[in-house]
Amino acid sequence: MTKKHIITEPISLFPEAMQKHIAYALVNKRIRGEALTDALNSRLCDLEDTISLAKYKKMIEQGVEKFYVKGDFYVGDAWYFEMDDKSAVERLTFSKELNHAYKISTETDADGYFVTTLHLYQTLTPRMKIVGDSITYPSNCNLERKQLGCDTASFVLGLGDLQTSISTMADGYYGAVYWLPKLNEVIIQFDLDGAAISKESFEQTLRAVLESSYRK
């Protein structure tokens, strides 16, 4: 997905914070009522003659990856989701209704493992940052955390009706989730063995799942 593609996407797919920012700019141009609703249902590029898009274009251009996802996203062992006992779902999976911007990055180590980080946020810029092995965040927020685990040597990535399975080649933990409830911001870190799936293949699969929200 290119930066140009984002500019031509409906504003309704952008994070809530960005939609509110655009709406405020439109109201300042005396656009209200039905005209405001129509404008917010259009594409960002359609507003070029109405409001300045420089700020939003700069955000996209300066971001490492500045894309948007909307829909019911979930990660976890498929077996857990089918169990009558939902304790494993609560402890070892992640699911959330998304209307977020996201960034993806991957780091590798000398042992053939890699860590892919998915950062989901609704503010104009993310408030959580990864510094070494730590995560920094605003002092007025509480950071919550849980691990991702499996018992079938695999887990699924899903968005709505689209679901794909990822092999881990072993049972156990394969990642962790960190989130700030107050800001609705989430970091998911997948810690995977390159012998089970290459970093390129996993990142491509993750992007395909997230980008499927644009094709609905």
C-alpha positions as CSV (number, residue, x, y, z in Angstrom):
1,M,0.0,0.0,0.0
2,T,1.5,3.3,-1.0
3,K,1.4,6.7,0.6
4,K,-0.7,7.9,-2.3
5,H,-3.2,5.1,-1.7
6,I,-3.7,6.4,1.9
7,I,-4.5,9.9,0.6
8,T,-7.2,8.4,-1.7
9,E,-8.8,6.2,1.0
10,P,-12.1,7.3,2.6
11,I,-11.6,9.5,5.7
12,S,-14.0,7.1,7.6
13,L,-11.1,4.5,7.6
14,F,-8.8,6.9,9.4
15,P,-8.3,6.7,13.2
16,E,-11.0,8.5,15.2
17,A,-8.5,11.2,16.5
18,M,-7.6,12.1,12.9
19,Q,-11.2,12.2,11.8
20,K,-12.0,14.6,14.6
21,H,-9.0,16.8,13.6
22,I,-10.2,16.9,10.0
23,A,-13.8,17.7,11.1
24,Y,-12.6,20.6,13.3
25,A,-10.6,22.0,10.3
26,L,-13.8,21.7,8.1
27,V,-16.0,23.4,10.7
28,N,-13.5,26.3,10.8
29,K,-14.2,26.7,7.1
30,R,-17.9,27.0,7.9
31,I,-18.7,23.5,6.7
32,R,-21.5,22.1,8.9
33,G,-24.5,19.8,8.9
34,E,-25.1,17.6,5.8
35,A,-22.1,19.2,4.0
36,L,-19.8,18.2,6.9
37,T,-21.1,14.7,6.8
38,D,-20.6,14.4,3.1
39,A,-17.1,15.8,3.4
40,L,-16.2,13.3,6.1
41,N,-17.5,10.5,3.9
42,S,-15.3,11.6,1.0
43,R,-11.6,10.9,0.4
44,L,-8.8,13.0,1.9
45,C,-7.7,14.1,-1.5
46,D,-11.2,15.4,-2.3
47,L,-10.7,18.1,0.4
48,E,-7.6,19.5,-1.1
49,D,-9.4,22.7,-2.3
50,T,-11.2,23.1,1.1
51,I,-8.6,22.6,3.8
52,S,-4.8,22.3,3.9
53,L,-3.7,18.7,3.6
54,A,0.0,19.5,4.3
55,K,-0.2,18.4,7.9
56,Y,-1.7,15.0,7.1
57,K,0.6,14.4,4.2
58,K,3.6,15.2,6.4
59,M,2.3,12.8,9.0
60,I,2.2,10.0,6.4
61,E,5.5,10.9,4.8
62,Q,7.4,11.0,8.1
63,G,5.9,7.9,9.5
64,V,7.8,4.7,9.2
65,E,4.6,3.0,8.2
66,K,1.4,5.1,8.5
67,F,-1.5,3.0,7.4
68,Y,-5.0,2.4,8.8
69,V,-7.1,-0.6,9.7
70,K,-10.7,-0.9,10.7
71,G,-12.5,-4.1,11.8
72,D,-12.6,-7.0,14.3
73,F,-8.9,-8.1,14.7
74,Y,-7.8,-11.2,16.7
75,V,-4.7,-13.2,17.4
76,G,-4.5,-16.6,19.1
77,D,-4.5,-20.4,19.0
78,A,-7.6,-21.4,17.0
79,W,-8.2,-24.2,19.4
80,Y,-8.6,-21.7,22.3
81,F,-11.4,-19.8,20.5
82,E,-13.3,-23.1,20.1
83,M,-13.0,-24.2,23.7
84,D,-16.0,-24.0,26.1
85,D,-13.7,-22.9,28.8
86,K,-12.8,-19.3,27.8
87,S,-10.0,-18.8,30.4
88,A,-7.3,-19.5,27.7
89,V,-8.9,-16.9,25.4
90,E,-8.7,-14.3,28.2
91,R,-5.2,-15.2,29.2
92,L,-3.4,-16.1,25.9
93,T,-5.1,-14.4,23.0
94,F,-5.9,-10.8,21.9
95,S,-8.9,-9.4,20.1
96,K,-10.1,-5.9,19.6
97,E,-12.4,-3.8,17.3
98,L,-10.0,-1.6,15.5
99,N,-10.2,1.9,14.0
100,H,-6.5,2.6,14.3
101,A,-3.4,3.8,12.5
102,Y,-0.6,1.2,12.6
103,K,3.1,0.7,12.1
104,I,5.0,-2.5,11.6
105,S,8.7,-3.1,12.3
106,T,10.9,-6.2,12.5
107,E,14.2,-6.9,14.3
108,T,16.3,-10.1,14.0
109,D,18.8,-11.7,16.3
110,A,21.8,-14.0,15.7
111,D,19.9,-17.2,16.7
112,G,17.5,-17.0,13.7
113,Y,14.6,-15.6,15.7
114,F,12.9,-12.3,14.9
115,V,10.5,-10.0,16.6
116,T,7.8,-8.2,14.6
117,T,6.1,-5.3,16.3
118,L,2.6,-4.2,15.4
119,H,1.8,-0.8,16.9
120,L,-1.8,0.3,16.9
121,Y,-2.9,3.8,17.9
122,Q,-5.7,6.4,17.6
123,T,-3.8,9.6,18.6
124,L,-2.2,11.6,15.9
125,T,1.2,10.2,17.0
126,P,1.8,7.1,19.1
127,R,2.4,7.7,22.8
128,M,4.1,4.4,23.6
129,K,7.7,3.9,22.5
130,I,10.0,0.9,22.6
131,V,13.4,1.8,24.0
132,G,15.7,-1.2,24.1
133,D,13.8,-3.9,26.0
134,S,11.5,-1.4,27.7
135,I,8.3,0.4,26.7
136,T,7.9,4.0,27.8
137,Y,4.5,5.7,28.1
138,P,2.8,8.7,29.6
139,S,3.0,8.8,33.4
140,N,-0.8,9.4,33.7
141,C,-1.6,6.1,32.0
142,N,-1.5,2.5,33.2
143,L,0.3,-0.1,31.1
144,E,-1.4,-3.5,30.9
145,R,0.3,-6.7,29.6
146,K,-0.3,-10.3,28.7
147,Q,1.5,-13.1,26.8
148,L,0.4,-14.8,23.7
149,G,0.6,-18.6,23.8
150,C,-0.5,-21.7,21.9
151,D,-1.0,-25.5,22.4
152,T,-1.2,-26.5,18.8
153,A,2.2,-25.2,17.5
154,S,0.3,-22.5,15.6
155,F,-1.9,-19.4,15.9
156,V,-4.2,-17.5,13.7
157,L,-4.3,-13.8,12.6
158,G,-7.7,-12.6,11.7
159,L,-9.6,-9.5,10.6
160,G,-13.4,-10.0,10.3
161,D,-14.0,-13.1,8.1
162,L,-10.4,-13.3,6.9
163,Q,-8.2,-15.7,8.9
164,T,-4.7,-17.1,8.3
165,S,-2.7,-19.7,10.3
166,I,0.9,-19.2,11.3
167,S,3.1,-22.1,12.4
168,T,5.4,-21.7,15.4
169,M,6.7,-25.4,15.2
170,A,6.3,-25.6,19.0
171,D,3.8,-25.0,21.8
172,G,4.4,-22.2,24.3
173,Y,4.6,-18.4,24.2
174,Y,5.1,-16.7,20.9
175,G,4.6,-13.0,21.8
176,A,3.1,-10.4,24.1
177,V,0.6,-7.6,24.1
178,Y,1.0,-4.2,25.8
179,W,-1.8,-1.7,25.9
180,L,-2.9,1.7,27.4
181,P,-6.7,1.5,28.0
182,K,-6.9,5.2,28.5
183,L,-5.5,6.0,25.0
184,N,-6.8,2.9,23.3
185,E,-3.2,2.2,22.1
186,V,-1.7,-1.3,21.7
187,I,1.7,-2.8,20.9
188,I,1.8,-6.5,19.9
189,Q,5.2,-8.2,19.7
190,F,5.5,-11.5,17.8
191,D,8.7,-13.4,18.8
192,L,9.0,-16.1,16.2
193,D,11.5,-18.7,15.0
194,G,12.8,-18.0,11.5
195,A,12.8,-21.8,10.9
196,A,9.0,-21.9,11.2
197,I,8.3,-18.9,9.0
198,S,10.6,-16.3,7.5
199,K,10.4,-12.7,8.7
200,E,9.5,-11.6,5.2
201,S,6.7,-14.1,4.9
202,F,5.2,-13.3,8.3
203,E,5.4,-9.5,7.7
204,Q,3.8,-9.9,4.3
205,T,1.0,-12.1,5.8
206,L,0.4,-9.6,8.7
207,R,0.1,-6.7,6.2
208,A,-2.3,-8.7,4.0
209,V,-4.6,-9.3,6.9
210,L,-4.6,-5.7,8.0
211,E,-4.9,-4.3,4.5
212,S,-7.9,-6.5,3.9
213,S,-10.1,-3.8,5.6
214,Y,-9.5,-1.6,2.5
215,R,-10.9,-4.2,0.2
216,K,-14.3,-4.7,1.9
